[in-house]
Amino acid sequence: MKIGESLLKHLNKKYEPARMVNFKFGRYDVAMKTDDEGNPMLLFIGKANEEGMIKGDHYSRRLLKDASGAVIKDHWDYKGKV
């Protein structure tokens, strides 16, 4: 599964720092973990079970910044099924 443009719009926003954020995206349940700056870094997308655990796909974000804080590299890696 590839991350589409409409989902990337959600992932490029800032959220509450160091939290797990859950939301519905179309027919999928999404959970993402943010870093200390509020950037989503881990993404789980699929169907949530009764305990809230998502069964589906796992993605990890690679976000590199230079000394001034400008983004050098920003992309999502597919890590497999969860």
N, C-alpha and C positions, 0 to 999 in steps of 0.2 A: 504494500500500500504506500502510495506517495502522498506527501503533504501538499494539499492544493493551495491555490492563491487565497481563497476565502478563509481557510484556517490559518494561514500565515499572517493575515491581518490581525487575528486575535493574538497570535504568538509574538508579534512585534510590539505589543502594548506593554506598559509597565503595570505591575500588580503589587500587592502588599509583599514586602520583603520576607524571605525565608518562610514561606507558607506553601501549603498544598491547596491549589485552587481547582474546584470541580465545576463543570458546566456541561450542558447538552449542546451538541453541535450536529444539527440534522437528526439522523437516527442513531448517532453514536453518543456514548458517554465519554467525557474527556476529563483527565486529571493531569495537572501539571505542577511541578515543584519549582519554586522561584529561588533565585540566589539572593544575596544580601542587598542587591540593588533593585530587586523586583523584576528582573528579567527571567522569563521562563527558561529552564535549563533541562528538565526532564519532562517527557510527554508520554502519557499512556492513553490510547484511544481504542475503544471497542465497546463491549457491553458490560455493565457493572452487575455483580451478583448481589445477594441479599446483604452481605457485609460491606458492600461498597467497593470491593476489589474489582479491578477492571481486567477482563479477559480479552486480549486483542494484541495490539502492536505497541512496541516500546521504541521511543526515539530519544536521542541525547543531542544536546546543542553544543557546538563548538563555537565559542565567542572569544576572539582575541582582540585586545585593545593595546594601543601603544602607550607611551608614558604620559601623553597629553589626554588620553581617554578616548581618542578616535578609534572607531572600529576598523580593524584590519581584516578580520575574517569572521564570518557569521554564516554557519550552515548547520543543518540537522542531519544526523546520522541515524540510519535504521539499525536498531540493536536486536531485533528479532521478536518472537512471540512471547507474550506473558500470560 
